[in-house]
Amino acid sequence: MSRTYWIAGGGVAAALVALGACSGGGAARDIPLATSISASDKEQGAKAHPELLKEFGGAYSGPQTAYVTGVGRKIAVQSSLSRAQNDFTITLLNSSVNNAFAIPGGYVYITRQLMALCNDEAEMAGVLGHEIGHVAAMHSQRRQKTATRNAIGGALLQILTGAVLGDSALGGLLQKGIGSGAQLLTLKFSRSQEYEADDLGIRYLASAGYDPKALSGMLASLAAQSALDARVAGQAGNVPEWASTHPDPASRVTRALNKAKETRSTNTLRNRDAFLNALDGVTYGDDPAQGIVSGGRFTHPQLRLSFTAPNGYVMLNGSDAVTISGSGGKAQFGGAAYSGDLGTYVASVFRSLSQNSSLSADAVRRTTVNGIPAAYATMRANSQSGQMDVTVFAYEMGSGSAYHFLTIAPAGQGLGPFSTTVQSLRRITAQEAAAVKARKVDVVTVKAGETIDTLSARMAFDDLRKERFLTLNGLTASSVLKAGDKVKIVTY
């Protein structure tokens, strides 16, 4: 986390589509497909690419990148878009969100977190093939057209929750960022479109020589991850991003398996060993350079600060900001340019949301929080469900920097549930900063006598170690490990 995080989309793609609604059971051969990457697609993709890199933590710099590029291009050229591998730019993102997407011009992305959830090369290829399928089937531009017609100020809720255009609860507050740039590339697809992308991904797996059943296995892992994340959060709303923007992974597992059987492919290639060798050592979870979420606390060792979320609220760490959401409101913590005056800073944050905002100087109140100079103001905004209070609560952190919470709560509540959160922000000591460690995936070979229980006990978590181990490895409680098997654990 360092600066404002604008989007958190999933299942991204683009191009004009003329598809009608379908039952979701049609074969991939019935899907109208694009036959090339157009010059306009290349231009649009090249423009969005640097924005998406910034918004999703940048490209991961580990040795895994070359491997992912090779696999991504191998599956991408199975599509109707191009047979030239160099037409595709495959990026492994330095993000702790389970996500994958593709945009026009041959740009395909997968996060290191979702890579870690895969258990072999074929599963990762299936995820990438699914996203490329959205592009080949020309799904996204149809979604863009719908969003352009219906968008009513979606950008602020995108900022706060990663929602898509048209889902905003804040109506007319924003005048900027609506239906523009990378935001229009981050739209949810319909259930029938997701099924079509599944079918195409399965087709691409078979034609590339992989086991087409791999996508079904990956969907099963996503279902398990969804359930685990909900349990960790203590509520049903926290699911992997790739899963949350795709219809119920559990309900798609059997369908994908049946579609794989329909290909009549006899391919069994999974490349598990090559995949695990490449995955070994990849960062898992939050990157300390972007701060760490642990339970209800966020700690940033480089910025030397920490704060806590309200009890029962979900906190997600993006590359440029932290978002907090729950039944009583939503908030974001991020930063902006600081000229040396907190009152001016608060006003500038409101202006960044709406050029029409007008904040009088006496509306800004001054205070201190744990010895840190602070200032805040609240404005009333109209929404689809009624009026809301939007508050900017800013802190002067020294060295010419400032950071702020942007909160939304029902009208009349001001900070609402976030009153304790804004008061919890504090500076951390050098010792506390040094104690923040990165987690990584460690691929180990099972030794004689080792079991699920003994291996899961080595997971670098304080809770649900066995459940996390099982989910990470695509196992169940009844699975049995034998000596020589390779499994993934998460260590410091």
Protein Blocks (a to p, Z undefined) as FASTA:
>chain_A
ZZacfbdcehiaedddfbdcdehlacfklpccdfbdcfklmmmmmmmmmmmmmmnopaaf
bfklmmmmmmmmmmmmmpmkbccfklpccdddddfbdcddddehhiacddfklmmmpgbf
klmmmmmmmmmmmmmnommmmmmmmmmmmgghklmmmmmnopaehiackljmpaghiapa
jllmmccddfklmmmmmmmmmmmmmmnopafklmmmmmmmmmmmmmmmmmmnopaklccf
klmmpgcfklmmmmmmmmmmmnopabfbfolmmmmmmmnopaehjdfknopaehjbccdf
klopaddddehiacdddfkbccdddfkbccdddddddehiaklmmmmmmmmmomkbccdf
klpccddeehiacdddddddddfkbccddddddddebjhiacdddddddehklnmmmlmm
mmmgccddfklmmmpccdddddddddehiafklmmmmpccfbhklmmmmmmnopafkbcc
dehiacddddZZ
